[in-house]
Amino acid sequence: MSPSTASQPLSATRMPSRWVRHSLALLMLGAGLWASQGVARAASDSTVVEAIQLPAWVERNGQRRPAEPGVQLRDNDKAITAGNSRMLLRMSDRSTIKLGEKTKFQIETVTVRKPQAAGPSELSATLRLVTGVFRYATDYSSKALGNKRELNLKMATATVGIRGTDFWSMTDAEHDAVCMFEGKVEVVRDAKPGVMLDKPGAFWAVFTGEPEKPAGQATPDQLAKFITQAEMQPGQGIVLQGGRWRTVAGVLPSGAQANALRTSLQTAGYPAKVVAKDGKFEVRINQLATREDAEAVLKQLQANAALGVTDGRVALATR
């Protein structure tokens, strides 16, 4: 994770309002695209894995398994992405969490209250960004229903108080950074007064071993980079519930051989399955969004010599 996106100097001037409106329109486009797909929806107080740009993992009780669409995350679960990977999570109030590459994110606690059966919900959560890139966005339908939320995101040196907003953050060994896209958040560090970010493009960063500086304004180039860091990249190995393409990593003569390949792929962050077919055993990765996504995964597998995938093909799943 390069800190270059947050280490550039801040602009002291406000961004043109037309550019801000255009950027915010781009920000909402990704969320709308995924919402239109037939993907999993968060149930009760769960947070659901909605889409993954492979490879990626979910870690529970110290056990790591490949991330799959529809998996419900519990308290203390971790979501982990590899290089050039992404993950989209959906919270119970329909708000979204997007994770960029090389990210480790933990749900510490989530509680949902509904004082009246037919009334709005009240969501409270403590989240932790261990390392990497994070973006949170409130769902507009949730706002319309009057749902309330009180979330805190812990980073290495700071905690971000979220009260309904759209913002980006990242943390690594060198710095913590937060950028506001819409709404407001409060950044709290140690016992110091909180820093309120409440204007589009408002930006705060603190670097290890350096004095904290006042919040400033992200430049247009910085904001463009922040936007893309957590967005899915179409055709680069995206799986989602309802995806109809598959990558066949191998067709093997014995179940033992197929299971060994499946285990190898799962360890590497690919949700592989074994299916008996015509007296042989196919090792598949299902639910890929498009043919291009399936082909991208096959290329990833073939490029990793340790996996032993030398052949393979892609196929459209039949209903």
Backbone bond lengths (Angstrom), bond angles and torsions (degrees), N, CA, C in turn:
res aa  C-N    CA-C-N  psi(-1)  N-CA   C-N-CA  omega(-1)  CA-C   N-CA-C  phi
1 M - - - 1.464 - - 1.510 109.47 -
2 S 1.297 116.44 112.62 1.453 119.90 -179.12 1.516 110.37 -82.93
3 P 1.347 118.21 135.43 1.453 120.16 178.73 1.507 112.80 -84.39
4 S 1.323 118.16 5.03 1.459 120.12 -171.99 1.516 113.06 -60.35
5 T 1.332 117.26 -29.62 1.462 118.98 -178.00 1.508 112.21 -66.64
6 A 1.317 117.35 -27.88 1.455 119.49 -178.37 1.513 112.20 -105.06
7 S 1.322 119.24 -7.31 1.448 120.77 -174.90 1.518 112.43 -92.86
8 Q 1.343 117.98 -5.34 1.440 119.84 177.83 1.529 109.51 -72.29
9 P 1.338 117.50 154.58 1.459 119.58 -179.46 1.513 111.10 -64.22
10 L 1.329 115.15 149.94 1.455 121.04 178.79 1.511 110.21 -84.70
11 S 1.318 114.61 149.15 1.457 119.94 175.98 1.518 108.93 -86.50
12 A 1.290 116.74 134.73 1.468 120.49 179.75 1.513 111.72 -82.97
13 T 1.323 117.70 -8.48 1.460 120.36 -177.46 1.507 110.57 -100.75
14 R 1.322 115.64 158.20 1.455 121.67 176.87 1.519 109.44 -76.47
15 M 1.336 117.65 144.56 1.455 121.36 175.35 1.525 109.14 -71.57
16 P 1.328 118.05 148.60 1.470 119.98 176.66 1.515 109.99 -57.85
17 S 1.339 116.19 137.57 1.458 119.98 -175.73 1.520 111.53 -61.94
18 R 1.344 118.64 -33.69 1.462 120.76 179.24 1.523 110.12 -63.85
19 W 1.346 116.94 -41.07 1.472 120.40 179.03 1.521 110.23 -66.38
20 V 1.321 117.67 -38.61 1.462 120.98 178.26 1.513 110.77 -62.31
21 R 1.348 117.26 -45.16 1.460 120.29 179.84 1.520 110.82 -61.92
22 H 1.343 116.06 -41.18 1.467 119.84 178.66 1.528 110.99 -63.40
23 S 1.331 116.67 -42.69 1.465 120.43 -179.77 1.514 111.39 -64.55
24 L 1.332 116.78 -41.37 1.458 119.57 -179.60 1.521 110.79 -67.27
25 A 1.321 117.52 -32.26 1.463 119.94 175.56 1.518 110.90 -64.08
26 L 1.333 116.82 -39.44 1.465 120.43 176.11 1.509 111.14 -65.54
27 L 1.324 116.01 -37.66 1.456 120.20 -179.96 1.515 111.40 -60.70
28 M 1.337 117.61 -40.49 1.453 121.31 -177.29 1.522 112.28 -78.85
29 L 1.324 117.40 -20.37 1.453 120.48 -176.60 1.520 111.77 -62.06
30 G 1.344 116.61 -45.08 1.461 119.37 -178.76 1.516 112.14 -61.39
31 A 1.313 117.56 -44.01 1.469 120.64 179.86 1.520 110.75 -63.40
32 G 1.330 117.56 -39.50 1.453 120.63 179.50 1.510 112.25 -67.06
33 L 1.334 116.79 -37.85 1.459 120.78 179.23 1.509 111.10 -60.02
34 W 1.335 116.74 -48.36 1.455 119.08 -177.66 1.516 111.68 -71.68
35 A 1.326 117.45 -33.34 1.465 119.52 179.68 1.516 111.37 -64.82
36 S 1.346 116.65 -25.62 1.458 119.66 -177.74 1.510 112.67 -79.77
37 Q 1.333 118.49 -11.20 1.450 121.52 -179.85 1.523 109.75 -84.06
38 G 1.339 116.09 163.04 1.466 120.78 179.11 1.503 110.90 -82.97
39 V 1.322 117.87 65.52 1.452 121.86 -174.11 1.520 110.77 -103.54
40 A 1.328 115.34 170.76 1.462 120.74 -176.53 1.519 111.36 -66.13
41 R 1.298 116.11 148.90 1.463 121.97 177.41 1.520 109.46 -114.73
42 A 1.325 115.43 143.71 1.454 119.30 -179.45 1.521 109.83 -64.30
43 A 1.323 116.26 137.16 1.457 121.50 -179.97 1.518 109.54 -114.67
44 S 1.332 116.72 141.18 1.468 124.52 -179.87 1.527 109.57 46.57
45 D 1.326 117.83 -119.49 1.459 119.61 -175.88 1.523 111.50 -104.30
46 S 1.319 118.37 20.57 1.461 120.80 -175.81 1.520 111.47 -89.05
47 T 1.324 114.30 158.87 1.454 122.56 168.98 1.524 106.34 -111.65
48 V 1.334 116.63 128.52 1.459 121.61 -171.06 1.523 110.34 -110.31
49 V 1.336 115.93 138.98 1.460 121.33 170.73 1.525 107.35 -74.88
50 E 1.326 117.05 116.43 1.460 120.69 -174.83 1.519 112.38 -97.53
51 A 1.300 118.03 -39.80 1.460 121.69 -179.73 1.517 109.06 -153.60
52 I 1.347 115.42 151.32 1.461 121.68 -179.79 1.509 109.20 -138.04
53 Q 1.305 116.71 136.73 1.454 121.48 165.82 1.523 105.89 -98.09
54 L 1.312 116.79 106.01 1.464 123.20 -169.14 1.532 112.69 -66.30
55 P 1.370 114.37 153.33 1.469 129.68 1.13 1.528 112.31 -93.00
56 A 1.346 115.35 157.18 1.459 120.94 178.97 1.526 108.57 -162.05
57 W 1.343 115.43 167.35 1.462 120.74 -174.41 1.527 110.82 -138.39
58 V 1.342 114.42 159.97 1.460 123.00 165.26 1.523 106.43 -120.19
59 E 1.322 116.37 131.21 1.463 121.07 -178.95 1.525 109.63 -112.72
60 R 1.329 116.43 127.32 1.465 122.38 -179.80 1.528 109.09 -134.88
61 N 1.328 116.20 125.57 1.468 121.31 179.58 1.524 111.87 53.03
62 G 1.335 115.68 38.39 1.450 120.38 178.07 1.512 114.94 81.06
63 Q 1.343 117.88 -4.35 1.451 121.91 -180.00 1.531 109.30 -101.13
64 R 1.337 116.25 126.92 1.455 121.25 -176.94 1.522 110.46 -105.03
65 R 1.343 116.01 129.89 1.459 122.34 177.68 1.526 108.90 -131.15
66 P 1.330 117.21 157.13 1.467 118.39 179.33 1.522 110.99 -64.74
67 A 1.316 116.50 140.60 1.463 121.04 177.90 1.527 109.71 -71.11
68 E 1.339 115.55 140.76 1.462 121.79 178.70 1.523 109.51 -135.56
69 P 1.340 117.94 148.63 1.459 120.28 175.08 1.526 110.78 -59.91
70 G 1.326 116.30 137.45 1.458 121.54 178.58 1.507 114.95 94.61
71 V 1.338 118.72 -10.57 1.466 120.77 178.91 1.528 109.53 -67.96
72 Q 1.322 116.29 132.32 1.456 121.49 178.41 1.528 109.51 -95.24
73 L 1.320 115.63 128.49 1.454 121.30 -178.89 1.525 110.16 -90.74
74 R 1.318 116.13 137.52 1.452 122.88 179.32 1.527 110.24 -106.81
75 D 1.329 115.44 174.23 1.459 120.12 174.89 1.524 109.65 -55.83
76 N 1.326 115.81 136.02 1.472 125.90 178.51 1.521 113.96 77.44
77 D 1.323 119.14 -2.46 1.460 119.84 174.35 1.529 110.21 -68.78
78 K 1.341 114.87 151.12 1.465 121.14 176.63 1.525 109.45 -118.01
79 A 1.329 116.10 141.78 1.459 123.25 172.16 1.520 106.94 -110.50
80 I 1.338 116.51 129.77 1.467 121.68 -171.20 1.523 109.24 -131.79
81 T 1.329 116.77 132.12 1.458 121.14 176.95 1.520 110.34 -116.49
82 A 1.335 115.54 151.71 1.460 121.77 177.17 1.530 109.38 -92.79
83 G 1.323 116.31 -176.10 1.454 120.38 175.58 1.518 110.59 -61.43
84 N 1.322 116.69 137.42 1.467 124.50 -178.82 1.526 112.57 61.65
85 S 1.320 117.83 23.47 1.468 122.03 177.66 1.522 110.03 -109.96
86 R 1.331 115.61 164.27 1.459 122.94 179.00 1.524 108.47 -145.06
87 M 1.327 116.74 162.91 1.457 120.74 173.05 1.524 109.03 -148.76
88 L 1.334 115.42 140.53 1.463 122.48 177.38 1.518 108.62 -116.91
89 L 1.325 117.00 122.74 1.459 123.66 178.66 1.524 108.79 -113.14
90 R 1.346 115.78 148.23 1.463 121.68 177.86 1.515 108.67 -122.07
91 M 1.327 116.70 121.46 1.457 120.80 178.16 1.525 110.19 -82.78
92 S 1.330 116.81 169.83 1.459 120.70 -173.10 1.523 113.01 -65.22
93 D 1.339 117.97 -23.65 1.464 120.11 178.39 1.525 112.02 -92.20
94 R 1.362 115.95 12.46 1.457 124.66 177.54 1.509 113.47 79.36
95 S 1.316 119.59 -1.14 1.456 120.29 174.07 1.525 109.12 -68.19
96 T 1.343 115.83 153.83 1.458 120.63 -174.85 1.518 112.09 -113.37
97 I 1.324 114.67 148.07 1.458 122.88 171.93 1.517 106.84 -122.89
98 K 1.321 117.08 124.53 1.455 122.14 177.92 1.528 108.54 -113.62
99 L 1.325 115.91 131.91 1.453 122.05 -179.67 1.517 109.47 -112.98
100 G 1.333 116.81 133.48 1.452 121.57 177.45 1.515 111.83 -85.25
101 E 1.318 116.15 -169.88 1.454 120.39 -177.32 1.530 111.82 -71.45
102 K 1.335 115.64 156.45 1.464 123.31 176.99 1.527 110.73 51.17
103 T 1.315 115.72 46.96 1.457 121.80 -176.01 1.523 110.57 -116.37
104 K 1.324 115.43 140.41 1.455 121.97 171.25 1.525 107.56 -124.49
105 F 1.328 115.38 119.43 1.461 122.75 -174.46 1.522 109.02 -128.12
106 Q 1.327 116.33 139.26 1.463 120.39 -178.13 1.520 111.04 -126.23
107 I 1.332 115.52 136.89 1.457 121.23 169.36 1.523 106.74 -92.74
108 E 1.318 117.69 109.38 1.464 119.59 -179.86 1.522 110.68 -78.49
109 T 1.328 116.81 -55.05 1.470 120.55 177.55 1.520 109.91 -147.39
110 V 1.327 115.93 145.23 1.469 122.17 172.72 1.517 107.77 -137.63
111 T 1.327 116.24 130.99 1.461 121.87 177.24 1.518 108.78 -131.69
112 V 1.331 116.31 133.93 1.463 121.35 177.72 1.526 109.16 -121.95
113 R 1.321 116.22 127.14 1.462 121.90 175.66 1.520 109.11 -117.11
114 K 1.330 115.44 145.83 1.462 121.04 175.17 1.513 106.90 -135.27
115 P 1.335 116.93 90.89 1.462 120.35 -176.01 1.524 113.48 -54.75
116 Q 1.329 116.76 -34.64 1.466 121.08 177.24 1.527 108.57 -126.74
117 A 1.319 116.34 137.44 1.463 121.08 -174.12 1.519 112.36 -54.36
118 A 1.314 117.42 -40.14 1.460 120.93 -177.15 1.521 112.53 -99.13
119 G 1.320 116.66 6.77 1.456 120.63 -175.97 1.517 113.08 -98.33
120 P 1.331 116.52 -176.12 1.465 121.13 -179.64 1.526 111.89 -69.29
121 S 1.321 115.44 160.13 1.467 121.04 179.50 1.521 109.91 -98.68
122 E 1.330 115.37 162.52 1.461 122.84 176.70 1.526 107.22 -125.50
123 L 1.325 116.18 112.66 1.453 122.37 -177.01 1.523 109.66 -106.53
124 S 1.326 116.27 129.45 1.458 120.42 172.40 1.522 108.06 -129.17
125 A 1.333 116.38 140.00 1.463 119.55 -175.95 1.515 110.23 -154.19
126 T 1.318 114.87 149.38 1.461 122.72 169.84 1.524 107.10 -117.35
127 L 1.316 115.80 120.98 1.457 123.31 -176.50 1.522 108.89 -118.35
128 R 1.326 116.99 157.10 1.467 120.33 178.83 1.530 109.58 -136.05
129 L 1.327 115.01 126.06 1.458 121.50 171.71 1.521 106.98 -97.49
130 V 1.323 116.04 100.76 1.466 120.68 -177.03 1.520 109.76 -70.00
131 T 1.317 115.90 -46.73 1.462 121.49 174.98 1.518 108.42 -161.01
132 G 1.326 116.78 152.99 1.453 120.21 175.25 1.519 114.60 108.71
133 V 1.338 115.24 -154.63 1.471 123.49 -171.69 1.522 110.07 -118.23
134 F 1.338 115.71 138.25 1.469 123.01 -174.96 1.519 107.81 -138.48
135 R 1.331 115.82 139.03 1.456 120.15 170.24 1.520 109.23 -137.06
136 Y 1.313 116.07 134.59 1.460 122.81 -179.67 1.520 108.98 -120.16
137 A 1.341 116.89 138.31 1.463 120.88 176.98 1.515 109.70 -142.06
138 T 1.316 116.45 129.88 1.458 122.25 176.00 1.518 109.74 -74.37
139 D 1.330 116.64 141.00 1.452 121.47 177.72 1.529 109.79 -80.68
140 Y 1.333 116.71 134.66 1.459 119.93 -175.82 1.522 112.41 -69.24
141 S 1.334 118.16 -32.34 1.459 119.21 177.44 1.519 110.76 -67.21
142 S 1.342 115.90 -32.57 1.459 119.99 177.50 1.523 110.28 -65.83
143 K 1.318 115.99 -39.95 1.463 120.01 176.74 1.524 110.61 -60.85
144 A 1.329 115.80 -43.59 1.460 120.64 -177.68 1.518 111.73 -63.21
145 L 1.337 116.42 -32.41 1.459 121.04 179.27 1.525 112.77 -78.80
146 G 1.333 116.39 -7.44 1.456 120.31 178.86 1.517 113.84 82.90
147 N 1.326 118.48 15.57 1.459 120.19 178.13 1.524 110.37 -64.53
148 K 1.323 115.26 143.00 1.464 120.95 -179.39 1.524 109.36 -112.67
149 R 1.334 115.64 154.26 1.462 119.22 179.75 1.526 109.49 -147.97
150 E 1.291 114.46 147.44 1.467 121.46 174.53 1.524 106.44 -141.17
151 L 1.330 115.02 103.00 1.451 120.93 -176.04 1.522 110.48 -122.05
152 N 1.314 115.07 147.49 1.455 121.40 173.94 1.519 108.74 -126.53
153 L 1.327 116.71 130.41 1.457 122.40 177.01 1.524 108.77 -109.21
154 K 1.321 116.39 116.00 1.461 121.46 177.86 1.524 109.99 -87.95
155 M 1.329 115.54 136.14 1.462 121.72 172.65 1.524 107.91 -122.03
156 A 1.307 117.38 -169.98 1.463 119.96 -174.70 1.520 111.88 -61.63
157 T 1.328 117.66 -43.77 1.467 120.24 -174.61 1.516 113.33 -122.88
158 A 1.321 118.72 -0.67 1.462 120.44 -173.78 1.521 110.28 -147.48
159 T 1.346 114.65 163.29 1.461 121.90 174.42 1.521 108.14 -124.75
160 V 1.335 116.67 133.66 1.457 121.44 179.68 1.522 108.64 -104.41
161 G 1.315 116.68 122.52 1.456 122.38 176.45 1.521 109.89 -89.09
162 I 1.333 117.16 119.05 1.466 122.36 -174.90 1.521 108.60 -107.25
163 R 1.318 116.86 127.87 1.453 120.59 179.76 1.523 111.85 -127.38
164 G 1.308 117.80 29.19 1.465 120.65 -179.65 1.503 110.66 105.00
165 T 1.337 118.56 97.03 1.448 120.43 -167.05 1.521 111.25 -171.43
166 D 1.326 116.20 -172.66 1.462 123.42 173.93 1.525 106.15 -140.20
167 F 1.328 116.39 114.49 1.460 118.74 -177.33 1.516 110.95 -150.14
168 W 1.325 114.95 164.49 1.465 124.98 179.49 1.517 108.65 -118.89
169 S 1.331 116.10 148.88 1.464 119.42 172.73 1.517 109.02 -151.76
170 M 1.312 115.47 161.34 1.456 120.42 173.65 1.517 109.51 -151.11
171 T 1.323 115.36 156.78 1.461 120.55 176.41 1.517 108.38 -147.16
172 D 1.329 115.58 143.77 1.462 121.63 172.67 1.528 107.38 -154.56
173 A 1.314 117.28 -168.60 1.464 120.36 -175.35 1.519 112.42 -66.81
174 E 1.324 117.49 -17.89 1.459 120.48 -174.62 1.521 114.36 -101.74
175 H 1.336 118.31 -25.12 1.463 117.84 -175.12 1.518 112.24 -167.08
176 D 1.349 114.43 161.87 1.461 123.88 165.68 1.527 106.87 -113.49
177 A 1.335 116.82 145.30 1.462 119.92 179.20 1.519 109.71 -148.30
178 V 1.342 115.82 147.79 1.472 123.07 178.51 1.514 108.03 -139.45
179 C 1.339 116.90 136.69 1.459 121.60 174.89 1.524 109.13 -132.42
180 M 1.318 116.18 130.93 1.460 122.43 -178.68 1.527 110.26 -90.45
181 F 1.343 116.56 130.68 1.455 121.17 174.06 1.524 110.99 -101.08
182 E 1.334 116.69 -42.94 1.463 120.89 -178.97 1.521 108.48 -156.98
183 G 1.339 117.66 142.03 1.461 121.30 178.92 1.513 111.29 91.65
184 K 1.328 116.87 -138.26 1.462 119.69 178.60 1.517 110.47 -159.43
185 V 1.323 114.73 149.84 1.458 122.45 172.11 1.526 107.25 -138.47
186 E 1.322 114.95 158.49 1.463 120.83 175.30 1.519 108.44 -117.34
187 V 1.336 115.76 127.49 1.456 121.80 178.59 1.527 108.12 -100.04
188 V 1.336 115.71 121.97 1.475 121.32 -178.44 1.521 108.06 -115.69
189 R 1.328 116.52 130.66 1.463 121.74 -178.63 1.519 109.38 -134.71
190 D 1.332 115.52 120.80 1.464 121.96 -178.24 1.527 109.03 54.94
191 A 1.316 116.54 -137.17 1.466 120.55 -178.93 1.525 111.34 -100.02
192 K 1.314 117.09 14.98 1.458 120.76 -177.31 1.524 110.81 -79.61
193 P 1.334 117.23 158.01 1.470 119.42 176.05 1.526 111.00 -59.18
194 G 1.322 116.38 146.43 1.450 120.74 -179.08 1.521 111.96 -67.44
195 V 1.318 115.92 150.32 1.468 122.69 176.33 1.522 107.66 -104.30
196 M 1.318 117.70 116.86 1.452 122.36 -178.42 1.530 109.92 -91.02
197 L 1.323 116.39 124.79 1.459 122.23 173.94 1.523 107.01 -109.39
198 D 1.316 117.57 111.67 1.465 120.24 -172.93 1.523 113.93 -137.33
199 K 1.348 116.85 17.88 1.454 120.67 177.02 1.533 108.69 -129.34
200 P 1.345 118.43 144.55 1.460 120.18 178.27 1.529 111.51 -54.71
201 G 1.329 115.60 128.14 1.459 120.55 179.91 1.509 114.53 88.18
202 A 1.349 118.84 -3.04 1.461 120.22 177.37 1.528 109.08 -60.98
203 F 1.330 117.42 135.25 1.467 122.19 -168.98 1.525 110.34 -137.87
204 W 1.345 114.60 134.24 1.470 121.31 178.19 1.512 108.32 -132.47
205 A 1.333 116.59 138.84 1.463 120.53 176.30 1.518 109.07 -149.25
206 V 1.330 116.16 147.19 1.454 121.66 173.91 1.521 107.31 -134.02
207 F 1.335 116.35 135.09 1.452 122.17 -176.25 1.519 110.41 -109.13
208 T 1.311 116.32 143.00 1.454 122.39 -178.36 1.532 110.35 -57.92
209 G 1.330 115.02 127.83 1.458 120.45 177.13 1.508 114.85 79.39
210 E 1.354 117.88 4.11 1.462 120.70 179.27 1.523 110.30 -118.33
211 P 1.342 117.50 150.11 1.468 119.88 177.64 1.523 110.71 -62.32
212 E 1.323 115.87 146.54 1.464 120.43 178.09 1.519 110.19 -70.50
213 K 1.328 117.19 136.83 1.456 122.90 179.36 1.521 110.12 -107.55
214 P 1.333 117.41 155.89 1.472 119.35 178.05 1.530 110.70 -62.01
215 A 1.319 115.37 156.43 1.462 120.18 175.81 1.519 109.69 -64.40
216 G 1.319 115.86 149.64 1.454 121.31 178.87 1.511 110.79 -133.08
217 Q 1.320 115.51 -150.62 1.456 122.05 -177.49 1.523 108.98 -124.09
218 A 1.317 117.31 128.82 1.455 120.79 176.85 1.524 109.94 -68.26
219 T 1.325 116.25 144.45 1.456 120.71 175.53 1.535 109.19 -76.36
220 P 1.316 118.75 161.74 1.468 120.09 176.41 1.533 112.92 -55.75
221 D 1.329 117.63 -39.30 1.464 119.85 179.14 1.526 111.25 -65.40
222 Q 1.318 117.01 -41.65 1.460 120.23 177.96 1.522 110.99 -62.07
223 L 1.325 116.54 -46.82 1.456 120.37 -177.54 1.523 111.10 -62.64
224 A 1.329 116.81 -39.29 1.463 119.98 177.61 1.524 110.74 -61.48
225 K 1.347 117.52 -40.15 1.464 121.04 178.28 1.523 110.94 -66.35
226 F 1.326 116.79 -42.88 1.467 120.32 -179.60 1.533 110.19 -59.18
227 I 1.331 116.42 -42.60 1.462 121.44 -177.32 1.521 111.02 -59.79
228 T 1.338 116.61 -44.83 1.462 120.21 -173.79 1.525 112.95 -77.18
229 Q 1.322 118.53 -21.31 1.466 120.21 -172.75 1.526 114.00 -62.77
230 A 1.332 117.61 -29.90 1.464 119.84 -177.52 1.529 112.73 -111.13
231 E 1.331 117.99 4.84 1.462 120.83 -178.30 1.524 111.33 -86.00
232 M 1.339 116.16 142.20 1.449 121.06 173.07 1.528 109.84 -60.83
233 Q 1.332 115.47 147.96 1.459 121.96 179.08 1.532 108.00 -111.01
234 P 1.328 118.26 101.71 1.469 120.67 -176.46 1.520 111.77 -53.47
235 G 1.337 114.57 137.94 1.456 120.21 178.17 1.507 114.90 81.48
236 Q 1.334 117.43 8.78 1.465 121.01 -177.31 1.526 112.75 -113.34
237 G 1.335 117.23 26.95 1.459 119.58 174.66 1.511 114.32 100.45
238 I 1.329 118.18 41.40 1.457 122.48 -177.25 1.524 110.76 -90.07
239 V 1.323 116.71 129.36 1.468 122.24 171.84 1.519 108.21 -114.14
240 L 1.338 115.46 142.09 1.450 121.25 177.12 1.512 108.14 -154.74
241 Q 1.348 116.04 154.90 1.455 119.39 -178.35 1.519 109.75 -62.62
242 G 1.331 116.56 127.86 1.452 120.84 -175.14 1.512 113.28 98.63
243 G 1.355 117.43 -9.92 1.458 120.06 176.34 1.527 110.43 -61.96
244 R 1.323 117.54 134.69 1.469 121.25 -169.52 1.526 113.72 -105.85
245 W 1.305 118.73 2.04 1.455 120.28 179.79 1.520 110.26 -103.88
246 R 1.335 115.25 152.74 1.460 119.83 177.69 1.522 110.08 -135.97
247 T 1.319 114.10 154.23 1.462 122.01 170.90 1.521 107.42 -107.17
248 V 1.315 116.85 123.87 1.463 121.87 174.89 1.521 106.99 -96.34
249 A 1.325 116.07 108.98 1.467 120.72 -174.86 1.519 112.34 -81.80
250 G 1.336 117.45 -21.18 1.452 119.70 -179.74 1.517 111.54 -176.21
251 V 1.316 116.25 151.70 1.466 123.37 172.88 1.523 105.85 -121.64
252 L 1.335 116.78 113.03 1.466 121.64 -169.38 1.529 111.30 -118.62
253 P 1.325 116.24 151.51 1.464 119.91 -175.31 1.518 114.90 -75.52
254 S 1.332 118.31 -19.41 1.462 119.86 -177.44 1.522 111.25 -130.88
255 G 1.341 113.91 151.89 1.458 119.07 177.47 1.513 112.43 -63.78
256 A 1.336 117.14 -34.12 1.460 120.89 -179.68 1.527 110.91 -63.65
257 Q 1.328 116.70 -43.58 1.459 120.26 178.39 1.527 111.31 -64.65
258 A 1.337 115.64 -42.12 1.465 119.64 179.88 1.517 111.36 -64.57
259 N 1.333 116.12 -41.64 1.466 119.57 179.16 1.517 111.42 -64.70
260 A 1.317 117.21 -35.54 1.462 120.40 178.71 1.527 110.57 -65.75
261 L 1.342 117.09 -42.01 1.460 119.91 177.84 1.520 110.68 -67.12
262 R 1.333 116.41 -41.74 1.465 119.60 177.54 1.525 111.01 -57.27
263 T 1.322 116.98 -46.71 1.470 120.72 179.86 1.523 111.18 -61.01
264 S 1.316 116.92 -40.96 1.463 120.92 178.86 1.518 111.41 -62.37
265 L 1.344 116.14 -43.61 1.464 120.01 179.51 1.518 111.52 -67.87
266 Q 1.322 117.32 -40.89 1.460 120.36 179.42 1.526 111.17 -63.60
267 T 1.310 116.71 -40.21 1.466 120.19 177.72 1.522 110.73 -61.16
268 A 1.333 116.25 -34.18 1.460 121.46 -179.96 1.521 112.77 -81.51
269 G 1.351 118.58 -0.71 1.457 121.35 175.61 1.512 115.77 98.84
270 Y 1.352 117.56 17.69 1.459 121.91 178.93 1.530 109.07 -112.09
271 P 1.338 119.26 126.26 1.470 121.86 -175.93 1.529 112.23 -78.07
272 A 1.319 116.63 71.29 1.466 122.13 -174.68 1.526 111.17 -79.54
273 K 1.336 115.33 149.01 1.463 123.46 176.47 1.519 108.60 -128.45
274 V 1.338 116.34 157.87 1.464 122.06 175.16 1.525 108.52 -112.92
275 V 1.342 116.55 131.07 1.457 122.15 179.72 1.529 108.22 -130.19
276 A 1.348 116.72 127.45 1.462 120.99 175.92 1.528 109.31 -75.92
277 K 1.329 116.03 131.62 1.463 119.78 -177.31 1.525 109.57 -152.30
278 D 1.339 115.72 122.41 1.464 122.17 175.47 1.523 112.13 53.32
279 G 1.325 116.64 42.17 1.449 121.09 176.89 1.512 114.96 79.21
280 K 1.317 117.01 0.84 1.467 120.94 177.39 1.526 109.07 -124.30
281 F 1.329 116.06 -175.11 1.465 120.50 -174.16 1.533 109.59 -130.92
282 E 1.341 115.32 117.32 1.463 120.95 178.10 1.523 110.22 -91.43
283 V 1.303 115.68 137.13 1.464 121.95 172.66 1.520 106.52 -104.78
284 R 1.348 116.33 114.61 1.456 121.69 -171.54 1.525 112.27 -120.76
285 I 1.317 114.54 153.29 1.470 122.27 165.47 1.520 105.56 -119.56
286 N 1.312 116.53 114.12 1.461 122.93 -172.83 1.529 112.66 -98.01
287 Q 1.325 114.80 175.33 1.470 125.19 171.07 1.526 113.88 67.41
288 L 1.319 116.98 25.90 1.461 119.06 175.49 1.528 109.61 -73.83
289 A 1.323 116.18 142.74 1.467 121.13 -169.79 1.522 112.85 -68.69
290 T 1.330 118.14 -41.80 1.458 122.12 -175.61 1.527 109.75 -141.77
291 R 1.309 115.91 169.85 1.462 120.01 175.00 1.529 110.63 -59.32
292 E 1.338 116.20 -41.01 1.460 119.83 179.79 1.525 111.54 -60.81
293 D 1.334 116.76 -38.54 1.461 120.06 177.68 1.526 110.88 -64.72
294 A 1.347 116.87 -41.93 1.463 120.71 179.08 1.521 111.09 -64.38
295 E 1.326 116.80 -41.17 1.463 120.41 178.74 1.526 110.97 -66.76
296 A 1.329 116.72 -36.74 1.465 119.98 178.83 1.520 110.94 -63.63
297 V 1.346 117.08 -40.85 1.460 120.45 178.43 1.526 110.68 -65.08
298 L 1.331 117.01 -41.92 1.464 119.66 178.59 1.527 110.72 -60.03
299 K 1.320 117.26 -41.39 1.468 120.59 178.17 1.528 110.89 -64.30
300 Q 1.340 116.72 -39.11 1.471 119.89 177.59 1.524 110.77 -60.72
301 L 1.330 116.18 -44.90 1.463 120.21 -178.12 1.523 110.89 -65.33
302 Q 1.316 117.12 -43.23 1.459 120.91 -178.71 1.526 111.85 -68.00
303 A 1.339 116.39 -27.68 1.467 119.91 -179.46 1.520 112.56 -76.24
304 N 1.335 117.26 -18.04 1.463 121.66 -179.90 1.529 108.37 -97.78
305 A 1.313 116.44 96.42 1.469 120.76 -174.45 1.518 112.28 -59.43
306 A 1.333 117.64 -29.19 1.465 121.11 -177.79 1.525 112.14 -64.65
307 L 1.337 117.88 -22.78 1.459 120.88 -179.08 1.523 112.32 -79.95
308 G 1.312 117.36 -23.68 1.456 120.31 177.68 1.513 114.96 74.36
309 V 1.335 118.02 24.28 1.467 121.70 177.59 1.525 107.43 -94.65
310 T 1.318 116.70 103.07 1.463 120.78 -177.33 1.521 112.70 -105.48
311 D 1.324 116.46 -18.33 1.466 120.93 -178.88 1.531 107.85 -119.28
312 G 1.304 117.39 -135.37 1.458 120.89 176.85 1.514 112.31 106.43
313 R 1.341 114.50 169.17 1.464 120.90 -179.66 1.512 108.20 -160.24
314 V 1.342 116.36 171.35 1.459 121.69 174.01 1.504 107.82 -117.54
315 A 1.337 116.33 153.94 1.464 120.83 -177.36 1.516 109.94 -150.98
316 L 1.324 115.67 151.94 1.454 122.26 174.44 1.513 107.93 -88.06
317 A 1.318 117.69 123.03 1.461 121.25 -178.84 1.516 109.62 -70.47
318 T 1.322 116.40 141.15 1.459 121.02 175.20 1.503 109.10 -85.72
319 R 1.296 117.03 148.41 1.472 120.81 -178.71 1.528 109.76 -76.61
